[in-house]
Protein backbone atom coordinates (compact mmCIF):
# COMPACT_ATOMS: atom_id res chain seq x y z
CA UNK A 1 0.00 0.00 0.00
CA UNK A 2 2.91 2.34 0.75
CA UNK A 3 4.25 1.75 -2.74
CA UNK A 4 0.85 2.65 -4.16
CA UNK A 5 0.79 5.94 -2.29
CA UNK A 6 4.28 6.77 -3.56
CA UNK A 7 3.34 5.93 -7.15
CA UNK A 8 0.22 8.08 -7.05
CA UNK A 9 2.22 10.97 -5.62
CA UNK A 10 4.86 10.63 -8.33
CA UNK A 11 2.19 10.41 -11.00
CA UNK A 12 0.43 13.55 -9.86
CA UNK A 13 3.76 15.34 -9.77
CA UNK A 14 4.27 14.34 -13.40
CA UNK A 15 0.97 15.84 -14.50
CA UNK A 16 1.79 19.31 -13.27
CA UNK A 17 4.02 21.25 -10.93
CA UNK A 18 2.15 23.01 -8.16
CA UNK A 19 3.65 26.36 -7.29
CA UNK A 20 4.18 27.15 -3.65
CA UNK A 21 1.35 29.66 -3.52
CA UNK A 22 -1.32 29.90 -0.85
CA UNK A 23 -4.83 28.77 -1.72
CA UNK A 24 -7.37 31.55 -1.22
CA UNK A 25 -11.06 30.66 -1.06
CA UNK A 26 -13.45 33.21 -2.56
CA UNK A 27 -16.92 33.32 -0.99
CA UNK A 28 -19.97 35.24 -2.19
CA UNK A 29 -23.19 36.46 -0.60
CA UNK A 30 -26.18 38.55 -1.66
CA UNK A 31 -28.14 40.84 0.67
CA UNK A 32 -31.10 43.19 0.32
CA UNK A 33 -29.20 46.09 -1.23
CA UNK A 34 -25.66 44.85 -1.80
CA UNK A 35 -23.54 41.86 -2.79
CA UNK A 36 -20.30 40.75 -1.18
CA UNK A 37 -17.11 38.91 -2.11
CA UNK A 38 -14.74 37.68 0.60
CA UNK A 39 -11.15 36.67 -0.16
CA UNK A 40 -10.15 34.37 2.70
CA UNK A 41 -6.35 34.63 2.92
CA UNK A 42 -4.41 32.46 5.41
CA UNK A 43 -2.46 35.55 6.47
CA UNK A 44 -2.80 39.30 6.12
CA UNK A 45 -1.68 40.77 2.77
CA UNK A 46 -1.76 44.19 1.20
CA UNK A 47 -4.10 44.94 -1.69
CA UNK A 48 -5.11 47.68 -4.12
CA UNK A 49 -8.54 48.38 -5.64
CA UNK A 50 -8.98 50.31 -8.86
CA UNK A 51 -12.36 51.10 -10.41
CA UNK A 52 -12.57 51.58 -14.16
CA UNK A 53 -16.20 52.34 -14.93
CA UNK A 54 -18.14 49.10 -14.43
CA UNK A 55 -14.91 47.14 -13.95
CA UNK A 56 -13.11 46.62 -10.64
CA UNK A 57 -9.46 45.52 -10.67
CA UNK A 58 -8.28 44.00 -7.38
CA UNK A 59 -4.55 43.35 -6.99
CA UNK A 60 -2.86 41.71 -4.01
CA UNK A 61 0.74 42.10 -2.89
CA UNK A 62 1.54 38.42 -3.43
CA UNK A 63 0.41 35.73 -5.89
CA UNK A 64 -2.05 33.03 -4.88
CA UNK A 65 -4.27 30.27 -6.22
CA UNK A 66 -7.76 31.75 -6.05
CA UNK A 67 -10.56 29.23 -5.67
CA UNK A 68 -13.14 31.18 -7.63
CA UNK A 69 -15.42 28.15 -7.85
CA UNK A 70 -15.90 28.38 -4.08
CA UNK A 71 -18.11 31.39 -4.86
CA UNK A 72 -21.19 29.31 -5.66
CA UNK A 73 -22.90 32.15 -7.56
CA UNK A 74 -22.34 35.74 -8.52
CA UNK A 75 -23.28 38.13 -5.69
CA UNK A 76 -25.79 40.92 -6.18
CA UNK A 77 -24.65 43.66 -8.61
CA UNK A 78 -21.78 41.49 -9.98
CA UNK A 79 -21.81 40.15 -13.52
CA UNK A 80 -18.54 38.24 -13.67
CA UNK A 81 -15.38 37.51 -11.67
CA UNK A 82 -12.25 36.40 -13.53
CA UNK A 83 -8.56 35.96 -12.81
CA UNK A 84 -6.21 37.96 -15.04
CA UNK A 85 -2.55 37.37 -14.23
CA UNK A 86 -1.90 38.67 -10.72
CA UNK A 87 -5.24 40.52 -10.57
CA UNK A 88 -8.90 39.74 -10.01
CA UNK A 89 -11.21 41.50 -12.48
CA UNK A 90 -14.82 42.05 -11.39
CA UNK A 91 -17.49 43.22 -13.86
CA UNK A 92 -20.37 45.02 -12.11
CA UNK A 93 -23.76 46.38 -13.09
CA UNK A 94 -23.71 50.05 -14.18
CA UNK A 95 -23.63 52.52 -11.31
CA UNK A 96 -22.65 49.95 -8.68
CA UNK A 97 -20.86 51.51 -5.72
CA UNK A 98 -18.07 49.58 -4.04
CA UNK A 99 -16.68 49.54 -0.53
CA UNK A 100 -13.71 47.47 0.62
CA UNK A 101 -12.42 46.58 4.07
CA UNK A 102 -10.48 44.03 6.12
CA UNK A 103 -11.78 41.49 8.59
CA UNK A 104 -8.77 39.81 10.15
CA UNK A 105 -6.92 38.13 7.28
CA UNK A 106 -9.94 38.44 4.99
CA UNK A 107 -10.41 41.13 2.33
CA UNK A 108 -14.07 42.09 1.90
CA UNK A 109 -15.52 43.86 -1.16
CA UNK A 110 -19.13 45.10 -1.04
CA UNK A 111 -21.10 45.99 -4.19
CA UNK A 112 -23.91 48.37 -3.26
CA UNK A 113 -26.97 49.08 -5.41
CA UNK A 114 -26.73 52.04 -7.76
CA UNK A 115 -28.25 55.35 -6.74
CA UNK A 116 -29.96 57.62 -9.32
CA UNK A 117 -26.84 59.79 -9.37
CA UNK A 118 -24.38 56.92 -9.84
CA UNK A 119 -26.62 55.37 -12.50
CA UNK A 120 -26.75 58.64 -14.48
CA UNK A 121 -22.98 58.93 -14.22
CA UNK A 122 -22.61 55.39 -15.56
CA UNK A 123 -24.94 56.21 -18.47
CA UNK A 124 -22.96 59.31 -19.38
CA UNK A 125 -19.67 57.45 -19.07
CA UNK A 126 -20.80 54.57 -21.28
CA UNK A 127 -22.91 56.67 -23.63
CA UNK A 128 -25.78 54.19 -23.55
CA UNK A 129 -29.17 53.79 -21.82
CA UNK A 130 -29.26 52.33 -18.33
CA UNK A 131 -29.68 48.55 -18.79
CA UNK A 132 -31.55 48.23 -15.49
CA UNK A 133 -34.45 50.35 -16.75
CA UNK A 134 -34.28 50.63 -20.55
CA UNK A 135 -36.48 48.17 -22.48
CA UNK A 136 -33.72 47.11 -24.96
CA UNK A 137 -31.74 45.40 -22.20
CA UNK A 138 -34.63 43.46 -20.69
CA UNK A 139 -34.54 39.72 -21.38
CA UNK A 140 -36.73 38.41 -24.16
CA UNK A 141 -40.27 38.01 -22.82
CA UNK A 142 -41.54 34.58 -21.87
CA UNK A 143 -44.85 33.88 -23.56
CA UNK A 144 -47.79 32.50 -21.61
CA UNK A 145 -47.41 29.18 -23.43
CA UNK A 146 -43.79 28.94 -22.25
CA UNK A 147 -44.44 29.51 -18.54
CA UNK A 148 -43.18 26.51 -16.57
CA UNK A 149 -43.16 25.49 -12.94
CA UNK A 150 -40.14 24.23 -11.07
CA UNK A 151 -41.87 20.90 -10.43
CA UNK A 152 -42.61 20.45 -14.14
CA UNK A 153 -39.00 21.19 -15.12
CA UNK A 154 -37.59 18.80 -12.53
CA UNK A 155 -39.90 15.99 -13.69
CA UNK A 156 -38.98 16.39 -17.37
CA UNK A 157 -36.62 13.91 -19.06
CA UNK A 158 -33.29 15.53 -19.94
CA UNK A 159 -33.95 15.60 -23.69
CA UNK A 160 -37.32 17.30 -23.24
CA UNK A 161 -35.91 19.85 -20.78
CA UNK A 162 -33.16 20.88 -23.21
CA UNK A 163 -35.84 21.66 -25.83
CA UNK A 164 -37.64 24.15 -23.57
CA UNK A 165 -37.08 27.89 -23.81
CA UNK A 166 -33.91 29.01 -22.02
CA UNK A 167 -35.47 31.95 -20.15
CA UNK A 168 -38.59 29.94 -19.31
CA UNK A 169 -36.52 27.25 -17.58
CA UNK A 170 -34.35 29.81 -15.80
CA UNK A 171 -37.46 31.62 -14.52
CA UNK A 172 -38.92 28.34 -13.26
CA UNK A 173 -35.76 27.15 -11.49
CA UNK A 174 -34.79 30.52 -10.00
CA UNK A 175 -37.60 33.10 -10.30
CA UNK A 176 -35.76 35.73 -8.25
CA UNK A 177 -31.97 35.52 -8.71
CA UNK A 178 -29.88 38.35 -7.17
CA UNK A 179 -29.37 40.17 -10.47
CA UNK A 180 -32.61 39.12 -12.14
CA UNK A 181 -32.87 37.69 -15.69
CA UNK A 182 -30.58 40.53 -16.83
CA UNK A 183 -27.64 38.44 -15.67
CA UNK A 184 -28.43 35.56 -18.06
CA UNK A 185 -29.20 37.98 -20.89
CA UNK A 186 -25.91 39.81 -20.36
CA UNK A 187 -23.79 36.65 -20.61
CA UNK A 188 -25.68 35.32 -23.62
CA UNK A 189 -25.33 38.63 -25.49
CA UNK A 190 -21.64 38.89 -24.56
CA UNK A 191 -20.92 35.36 -25.81
CA UNK A 192 -22.82 35.99 -29.04
CA UNK A 193 -20.59 39.01 -29.62
CA UNK A 194 -17.46 36.99 -28.82
CA UNK A 195 -18.49 34.41 -31.42
CA UNK A 196 -19.05 37.13 -34.02
CA UNK A 197 -22.83 37.69 -33.93
CA UNK A 198 -24.41 41.13 -33.59
CA UNK A 199 -22.63 44.46 -33.35
CA UNK A 200 -19.24 44.25 -31.66
CA UNK A 201 -19.64 47.60 -29.88
CA UNK A 202 -19.40 47.64 -26.09
CA UNK A 203 -23.07 48.39 -25.49
CA UNK A 204 -26.28 46.68 -24.54
CA UNK A 205 -27.79 44.58 -27.35
CA UNK A 206 -31.38 45.65 -28.24
CA UNK A 207 -34.07 42.99 -28.40
CA UNK A 208 -34.32 42.97 -32.20
CA UNK A 209 -30.56 42.66 -32.60
CA UNK A 210 -30.43 39.96 -29.92
CA UNK A 211 -33.06 37.91 -31.76
CA UNK A 212 -31.24 38.32 -35.09
CA UNK A 213 -27.94 37.29 -33.48
CA UNK A 214 -29.57 34.23 -31.89
CA UNK A 215 -31.12 33.22 -35.23
CA UNK A 216 -27.73 33.54 -36.99
CA UNK A 217 -26.10 31.46 -34.26
CA UNK A 218 -28.83 28.81 -34.57
CA UNK A 219 -28.32 28.59 -38.34
CA UNK A 220 -24.58 28.14 -37.82
CA UNK A 221 -25.01 25.21 -35.42
CA UNK A 222 -27.69 23.57 -37.59
CA UNK A 223 -30.71 24.43 -35.43
CA UNK A 224 -34.00 26.01 -36.47
CA UNK A 225 -33.44 29.82 -36.69
CA UNK A 226 -36.30 30.82 -34.39
CA UNK A 227 -34.44 33.67 -32.69
CA UNK A 228 -35.42 32.20 -29.29
CA UNK A 229 -32.90 30.00 -27.51
CA UNK A 230 -33.79 26.61 -26.13
CA UNK A 231 -32.17 25.54 -22.88
CA UNK A 232 -29.76 23.26 -24.73
CA UNK A 233 -28.77 26.00 -27.20
CA UNK A 234 -28.34 28.54 -24.39
CA UNK A 235 -26.15 26.24 -22.30
CA UNK A 236 -23.98 25.50 -25.32
CA UNK A 237 -23.70 29.21 -26.13
CA UNK A 238 -22.58 29.98 -22.56
CA UNK A 239 -19.78 27.41 -22.78
CA UNK A 240 -18.47 27.61 -26.34
CA UNK A 241 -16.10 30.61 -25.93
CA UNK A 242 -14.37 28.79 -23.06
CA UNK A 243 -13.44 25.88 -25.33
CA UNK A 244 -11.71 28.24 -27.76
CA UNK A 245 -9.34 29.50 -25.04
CA UNK A 246 -9.10 26.53 -22.65
CA UNK A 247 -5.72 25.60 -21.22
CA UNK A 248 -4.55 22.29 -22.63
CA UNK A 249 -3.17 19.56 -20.37
CA UNK A 250 -0.61 17.06 -21.64
CA UNK A 251 0.00 13.69 -20.03
CA UNK A 252 3.63 13.40 -21.17
CA UNK A 253 5.64 10.88 -23.22
CA UNK A 254 5.74 7.08 -23.09
CA UNK A 255 8.66 5.13 -21.65
CA UNK A 256 9.34 1.42 -21.07
CA UNK A 257 12.23 -0.20 -19.16
CA UNK A 258 12.76 -3.94 -18.61
CA UNK A 259 15.38 -5.73 -16.49
CA UNK A 260 15.82 -9.18 -14.94
CA UNK A 261 14.06 -8.32 -11.68
CA UNK A 262 12.05 -5.16 -12.37
CA UNK A 263 10.12 -3.52 -15.19
CA UNK A 264 8.35 -0.18 -15.50
CA UNK A 265 6.27 1.71 -18.02
CA UNK A 266 4.70 5.16 -18.23
CA UNK A 267 2.25 6.51 -20.78
CA UNK A 268 -1.32 7.14 -21.88
CA UNK A 269 -3.83 4.35 -22.50
CA UNK A 270 -5.11 4.46 -26.09
CA UNK A 271 -8.09 2.40 -27.17
CA UNK A 272 -8.70 0.46 -30.35
CA UNK A 273 -8.75 2.60 -33.51
CA UNK A 274 -7.21 5.40 -31.44
CA UNK A 275 -10.40 5.96 -29.45
CA UNK A 276 -9.83 7.37 -25.98
CA UNK A 277 -12.00 6.62 -22.99
CA UNK A 278 -10.20 9.34 -21.04
CA UNK A 279 -7.91 11.25 -23.47
CA UNK A 280 -6.12 13.13 -20.70
CA UNK A 281 -4.81 10.19 -18.69
CA UNK A 282 -1.50 8.81 -17.52
CA UNK A 283 -0.46 5.55 -15.90
CA UNK A 284 2.77 4.49 -14.24
CA UNK A 285 3.32 0.74 -13.96
CA UNK A 286 5.99 -0.95 -11.84
CA UNK A 287 6.49 -4.74 -11.87
CA UNK A 288 8.69 -6.41 -9.22
CA UNK A 289 9.60 -10.02 -9.98
CA UNK A 290 10.42 -11.16 -6.43
CA UNK A 291 7.02 -9.88 -5.23
CA UNK A 292 5.21 -11.47 -8.21
CA UNK A 293 3.21 -8.26 -8.54
CA UNK A 294 2.69 -5.33 -10.92
CA UNK A 295 1.41 -2.03 -9.52
CA UNK A 296 -0.38 0.58 -11.62
CA UNK A 297 -0.98 4.15 -10.43
CA UNK A 298 -3.27 6.02 -12.80
CA UNK A 299 -4.79 9.45 -13.08
CA UNK A 300 -7.09 11.09 -15.56
CA UNK A 301 -8.83 14.41 -16.09
CA UNK A 302 -12.55 14.03 -16.61
CA UNK A 303 -13.67 16.73 -19.08
CA UNK A 304 -17.28 17.37 -20.06
CA UNK A 305 -17.99 17.50 -23.80
CA UNK A 306 -18.71 21.24 -23.89
CA UNK A 307 -16.99 22.56 -20.79
CA UNK A 308 -13.45 23.75 -20.21
CA UNK A 309 -13.32 22.59 -16.62
CA UNK A 310 -12.51 19.10 -15.37
CA UNK A 311 -11.97 16.85 -12.38
CA UNK A 312 -8.74 15.02 -11.55
CA UNK A 313 -9.35 11.35 -10.74
CA UNK A 314 -6.78 8.82 -9.51
CA UNK A 315 -6.68 5.05 -9.18
CA UNK A 316 -4.45 2.16 -8.11
CA UNK A 317 -4.46 -1.46 -9.32
CA UNK A 318 -2.47 -4.60 -8.48
CA UNK A 319 -1.76 -7.40 -10.98
CA UNK A 320 -0.45 -10.90 -10.17
CA UNK A 321 2.52 -12.00 -12.27
CA UNK A 322 1.92 -15.15 -14.31
CA UNK A 323 4.93 -15.17 -16.64
CA UNK A 324 8.34 -13.44 -16.72
CA UNK A 325 11.05 -14.11 -19.31
CA UNK A 326 13.46 -12.25 -21.53
CA UNK A 327 10.65 -11.85 -24.05
CA UNK A 328 8.42 -10.04 -21.60
CA UNK A 329 5.90 -10.55 -18.82
CA UNK A 330 2.23 -11.24 -18.33
CA UNK A 331 0.18 -10.26 -15.27
CA UNK A 332 -3.51 -10.58 -14.42
CA UNK A 333 -6.01 -8.67 -12.30
CA UNK A 334 -9.44 -9.72 -11.05
CA UNK A 335 -11.83 -6.79 -10.51
CA UNK A 336 -15.45 -6.92 -9.31
CA UNK A 337 -16.91 -6.80 -12.83
CA UNK A 338 -13.95 -7.52 -15.12
CA UNK A 339 -10.64 -9.29 -15.48
CA UNK A 340 -7.53 -7.70 -16.94
CA UNK A 341 -4.40 -9.06 -18.61
CA UNK A 342 -1.33 -6.82 -18.67
CA UNK A 343 1.46 -7.66 -21.14
CA UNK A 344 4.86 -5.91 -21.43
CA UNK A 345 7.20 -6.88 -24.28
CA UNK A 346 10.62 -5.17 -24.09
CA UNK A 347 11.83 -5.83 -27.68
CA UNK A 348 9.15 -3.75 -29.47
CA UNK A 349 8.44 -1.84 -26.26
CA UNK A 350 4.73 -2.69 -26.33
CA UNK A 351 2.48 -2.47 -23.27
CA UNK A 352 -1.11 -3.70 -23.61
CA UNK A 353 -4.04 -4.21 -21.27
CA UNK A 354 -6.89 -6.50 -22.33
CA UNK A 355 -10.10 -6.29 -20.31
CA UNK A 356 -12.94 -8.80 -20.28
CA UNK A 357 -16.18 -7.87 -18.49
CA UNK A 358 -17.80 -10.54 -16.33
CA UNK A 359 -21.19 -11.64 -17.62
CA UNK A 360 -23.01 -11.91 -14.32
CA UNK A 361 -26.38 -10.46 -13.21
CA UNK A 362 -24.68 -8.19 -10.67
CA UNK A 363 -22.42 -6.74 -13.38
CA UNK A 364 -25.07 -6.37 -16.10
CA UNK A 365 -25.35 -2.61 -15.42
CA UNK A 366 -21.59 -2.00 -15.22
CA UNK A 367 -21.39 0.10 -18.38
CA UNK A 368 -18.13 1.66 -17.21
CA UNK A 369 -16.16 -1.55 -17.83
CA UNK A 370 -15.84 -1.85 -21.63
CA UNK A 371 -14.03 -4.79 -23.19
CA UNK A 372 -11.14 -4.62 -25.63
CA UNK A 373 -7.42 -3.97 -25.66
CA UNK A 374 -5.68 -0.74 -24.67
CA UNK A 375 -2.19 0.23 -25.81
CA UNK A 376 0.09 2.37 -23.66
CA UNK A 377 1.13 5.21 -25.95
CA UNK A 378 2.48 8.74 -26.02
CA UNK A 379 0.34 11.29 -24.17
CA UNK A 380 1.33 14.28 -26.31
CA UNK A 381 -0.19 12.88 -29.49
CA UNK A 382 -3.42 11.65 -27.90
CA UNK A 383 -4.20 14.85 -26.01
CA UNK A 384 -3.31 17.03 -29.00
CA UNK A 385 -5.81 15.17 -31.20
CA UNK A 386 -8.45 15.33 -28.46
CA UNK A 387 -8.15 19.08 -27.94
CA UNK A 388 -8.07 19.70 -31.68
CA UNK A 389 -11.42 17.93 -31.96
CA UNK A 390 -12.89 19.98 -29.09
CA UNK A 391 -11.62 23.19 -30.66
CA UNK A 392 -13.05 22.25 -34.06
CA UNK A 393 -16.46 21.68 -32.48
CA UNK A 394 -16.27 25.08 -30.79
CA UNK A 395 -15.19 26.78 -34.03
CA UNK A 396 -18.33 25.35 -35.62
CA UNK A 397 -20.33 27.84 -33.52
CA UNK A 398 -18.28 30.87 -34.66
CA UNK A 399 -19.94 33.15 -37.22
CA UNK A 400 -18.62 32.76 -40.81
CA UNK A 401 -17.54 36.42 -40.88
CA UNK A 402 -15.47 36.13 -37.69
CA UNK A 403 -13.99 32.82 -38.81
CA UNK A 404 -12.90 34.38 -42.11
CA UNK A 405 -11.35 37.25 -40.17
CA UNK A 406 -9.52 34.82 -37.86
CA UNK A 407 -8.19 32.81 -40.81
CA UNK A 408 -7.04 36.02 -42.49
CA UNK A 409 -5.15 37.11 -39.40
CA UNK A 410 -3.56 33.65 -39.11
CA UNK A 411 -2.46 33.71 -42.76
CA UNK A 412 -1.02 37.21 -42.35
CA UNK A 413 0.86 36.14 -39.22
CA UNK A 414 2.30 33.06 -40.93
CA UNK A 415 3.26 35.15 -43.94
CA UNK A 416 5.05 37.69 -41.76
CA UNK A 417 6.95 34.92 -40.00
CA UNK A 418 7.99 33.44 -43.33
CA UNK A 419 9.21 36.80 -44.59
CA UNK A 420 11.19 37.40 -41.40
CA UNK A 421 12.83 33.96 -41.41
CA UNK A 422 16.60 34.04 -42.07
CA UNK A 423 17.71 32.83 -45.46
Buried (B, 14 or more C-beta within 10 A) or exposed (E): EEBBEEBBEEBBEBBEEEEEEEEBBBBBBBEEEBBBBBBBBEEEBEBEBEEEEBEBBBBBEEEBEBBBEBBEBBBBBBBBBEEEEEBBBBBBBBBBBBEBEEEEEBBBBBBBBBEEEBBBBBBEEBEBBBBBEEEBBBBBEBEEEBEBEEEEBEEBEEEEBBEBBBBBBBBBBEEEBBBBBBBBBBBBBBBBBBBBBBEEEEBBBBBEBBBBBBBBBBEBEEBEBEBBBBBBBBBBBBBBBBBBEBEEBBBBEBEBEBEEEEBBBBBBBBBEEEEBEBBBBBBBBBBBBEBEBBBBBBBBBEBEEBBBEBEEEBBBBBBEBEEBEEEBBBBBBEBEBBEBBBBBBBEEBBBBBBBEBBEEEEBEEBEEBBEBEBBBBBBBBBBBEBBEEBBEBBBEBBBEEBBEEBEEEEEEEEEEEEEEEEE
